[in-house]
C-alpha cells in the first residue's frame, strides 16, 4: 500500500472540489473534468473550499485507494481557478504536504552579460 513517487505522475486539480465526494465521485472528476485515466496508477490530488483537507486518489492494481489528510491548523497552498489539471513532481508533493507554497516560488533569472 505504498506508492513509489519516482514512478507515478502526480496531478493536481486546481480550484475547489466538494470534499464530500468519495472514490467514485473523484474518479469521475479525474476522468471527465481533468481528462485523465483514473485507472493509470497516477495520483490525483483534490482540495476543498477551506483548504484544510487534501484527498489523494489512485488505482492500486485491483482497487482504488483514497488518502485524506486534514490540517488542524493553517491551510494548504492551492492553485485557484478552473485551469487544466497541473502536473507536479515528487519534491513538490512533499512540499505541499508540509504546507509550503511552491506555487509562488521565485522564478529563475538567466542573464547573458553583466553590463
C-alpha positions in Angstrom: 0.0 0.0 0.0 2.9 2.3 -0.7 3.4 4.4 -3.8 6.8 5.0 -5.5 6.6 8.7 -6.1 9.5 8.4 -8.6 7.5 6.2 -10.9 4.0 7.8 -10.9 2.7 11.0 -12.3 1.0 13.4 -9.9 -1.9 15.6 -11.0 -3.5 18.5 -9.0 -7.0 19.6 -9.7 -6.9 23.4 -9.3 -9.8 25.2 -7.7 -12.4 23.9 -5.2 -13.5 20.3 -5.0 -16.5 19.1 -3.0 -14.8 17.2 -0.2 -18.0 15.1 0.4 -17.1 13.2 -2.7 -15.5 9.8 -2.2 -13.8 7.4 -4.6 -16.5 7.2 -7.3 -17.1 10.9 -7.5 -13.4 11.8 -7.5 -12.7 9.2 -10.2 -15.4 10.8 -12.3 -13.7 14.2 -11.9 -10.3 12.7 -12.9 -11.8 11.2 -16.0 -14.4 13.7 -17.1 -13.1 17.1 -15.9 -9.4 16.5 -15.8 -9.5 14.2 -18.9 -7.0 11.8 -17.3 -7.4 8.0 -16.9 -8.2 7.2 -13.3 -7.0 3.5 -13.7 -3.5 4.6 -14.7 -2.0 4.4 -11.2 -1.2 8.1 -11.2 -2.0 10.2 -8.2 -4.9 12.7 -8.3 -5.0 15.5 -5.7 -8.1 17.4 -4.6 -8.6 20.2 -2.1 -11.8 21.8 -0.7 -13.0 25.3 -0.2 -11.5 25.7 3.3 -8.2 24.2 2.1 -7.6 22.2 5.3 -8.5 18.9 3.7 -6.5 17.2 1.0 -7.5 14.0 -0.8 -5.3 11.7 -2.9 -6.9 9.1 -5.2 -5.0 6.4 -7.1 -5.6 3.0 -8.6 -3.6 0.2 -6.9 -3.7 -2.9 -9.2 -7.1 -4.2 -8.1 -8.9 -1.2 -6.5 -8.9 2.5 -5.7 -7.1 3.9 -2.7 -8.2 7.2 -1.2 -6.0 9.1 1.3 -7.1 12.1 3.2 -5.1 14.5 5.3 -6.7 17.2 7.4 -4.7 20.0 8.8 -5.7 21.0 12.3 -4.1 24.5 11.9 -3.4 26.5 8.8 -4.3 25.8 5.2 -2.8 24.0 2.2 -1.4 26.3 -0.5 -3.6 25.5 -3.5 -3.9 26.9 -7.1 -7.1 28.7 -7.7 -9.2 28.9 -10.8 -10.6 26.4 -13.2 -7.4 25.8 -15.1 -6.5 22.4 -16.5 -5.0 19.8 -14.3 -1.5 20.6 -13.3 1.3 18.0 -13.0 3.7 18.2 -10.1 6.7 16.2 -9.2 7.8 14.2 -6.2 9.6 17.1 -4.5 6.6 19.4 -5.0 4.1 17.0 -3.4 6.4 16.6 -0.4 6.5 20.4 -0.1 2.7 20.6 -0.5 2.1 18.0 2.3 4.3 20.2 4.5 2.3 23.2 3.7 5.0 25.0 1.7 3.7 27.2 -1.1 5.8 26.3 -4.1 3.1 27.7 -6.5 4.5 31.2 -5.8 8.2 30.4 -5.7 10.7 32.7 -7.2 11.4 32.2 -10.8 15.0 31.6 -12.0 16.7 34.6 -13.6 19.0 34.0 -16.5 21.5 36.6 -17.7 23.9 36.5 -20.6 26.0 39.6 -19.8 26.9 41.6 -16.7 26.5 45.0 -18.4 
